[in-house]
């Protein structure tokens, strides 16, 4: 009986539309959608909430204001009550890192995922989407007499503060920015999380195959054994750093991933610095993972193919497990430099995901093409 009364009290349906850029934000939207519905229905006893998730390329690098008109048309076309856009691009306004923007002239908001950091990111995205949707609904609901606009997850976070936009910001009524002095580090961590650098390994499959072939050839030569034994830990470490750095440099130059901003634009210089830093670190993480996988493969091959007595005779001292690891270490670095550099890459898309500049240009072009198609139609 109580359940029936509860159903009667829910007088109408409400829809929260989530427009997410493909890839990273789409993954977050799918995982968070069902839980957002539960949070909204717990907060609102009078409406049945549903969440609709769609994916579309849009250019959010300059914030919500430049793309608001197209978002308004999209919301009206879908008949959504409130709309939250998710982007994995960082947004910088007035020297501050933007977490979220709200245009209450229309119930539309934008959330930048990297600004939420890299820890508990799914919970933070879920809370931000649900709180923004609920707050915008209350502000526009004639039956609700609320005055203050207050998404709890944004207002209560010690890492986030509210700023009052100036007249130049146009339709933006609320903006939430990073309040921490470590905001840039938090943003970079979020960008690395969004890049998912571990997926770079899939783009390096051809390069790893070439490195394994080179390593297999080098592993059976006693010159490599002697060099590994003579170099020592310090020089082997330097060789490893050289190999990893060379691979990162090769990927950047081959795919033109380095951003060169206009010198007369402070914001563009900042964005280029941010993009280049995140690209280098993402590639470093991906190449290091590839190096570790290659090392394990070479070590197993060394254990199974190199006779310990022959290795001891060549090195002229008793051998231990460490000697096999040193040989594998030397071989891995040489193979990465000699075999992988100059080889092809399995998937260019996996490589380009590590570059925010490439991603932003692609989405700006896709958004412009979409606008042109709409106008033509």
C-alpha positions, 0 to 999 in steps of 0.5 A: 500500500505504501509503495502504491502511495509513493507511485501516486506521489510521483506526479510526472517524469523528468529526464536528465540528458547526459551528452558525453564526448566519445571514448573516455567520457562515454565510459564514465557516463555508462558506468555512472548512468544507473547510479545517477538515476537512483540518486535523483529518485532518492532526492526527489519524491515527486518525479520519476527520473530517467537518464538518457546518455548520448555521445557526440563530438563537441569543442569544449576547450573554451568552456560552455559559452561558445557552444551553448547555442548548439547545446540548447538546440540539442536539448530542445530537440531531445526534450530533456528537462536538464542537460549535463555535458561531459568533456575530457578536455581541460578548461582554463578561464581567468587563470583558474582551472574550471571544474564545471560551468552552469548556464541557468538561462537554460538548464545546461551545465558542463563538467570537465573530468580532468579537473576532478582529479584522478582519485575516486573519479567515477564517484566524483563524476556520478555525484557532480552529474546528479547534483548539477541535474538536481540543482538545475531542476529545482531552480527551474521547477515552479513548484520549488521555492529554492533560492540558492543554487547548490550542488552539494558535491561542488559546494562542499569540496575543499578543492573547489570554489565558486566564482562569480562570472563577469559580464564578459562571460555572457550566459554563464551564471555559475562557475566552479573552479579549482581552489587548491594550490595543487590545482595544476597537479590535480588537473594533470593527474586527471588528464593522465587518467583520461588519456589511459596511457596503458592502452598505448601498449596496443598501439605499440604492438608492431614496434614491440614485435620488432623489438622482440625479434631484435632481442631474440637475435641479440640474445644468442650473441656472447658479445651482449653477455659480456657487455651486460656484465661489464657495463654495471647497474648505473650505465645499464640504467642510463641505457634504459632511460635513453631507450625509453626517452628515444621511443617517446621522442620518436612517437612525438616526432612521427605523429606531430604530437608537440604543440607550438602555441602562438607567443602572443597568447597567454592562454594558448601558451598555458594550454600548450604547456599543459598538453605537452606535459600530459602527452609526454607523461602519458607516452612515458607511462605507456612506453615504460609498460611496454619496456617491462613487458618486453623485459619479461619476454626477453628474460624468459627467453634467456632463461630457456635458451642460454646454458648457465655453464656456457654463460659462466664460461663466457663471463669467467665467473659463476653465474646467478639469477642476477646475471640472467636479469642483467643480460635481459636488461641489456638486451631489452634496451638494445632491442627497444632502440634498434628494433622498435625505433623506425618501425611502424605502429599498429594503431595510430588512433591509440597513439593520438589519444595521448595528445590533447591538442590533436583531440581538441582539433579533431573535435572542433573540426567534427563540431564545425562539420556538424554545424554545417550539416545542420545549417544545410539541412 
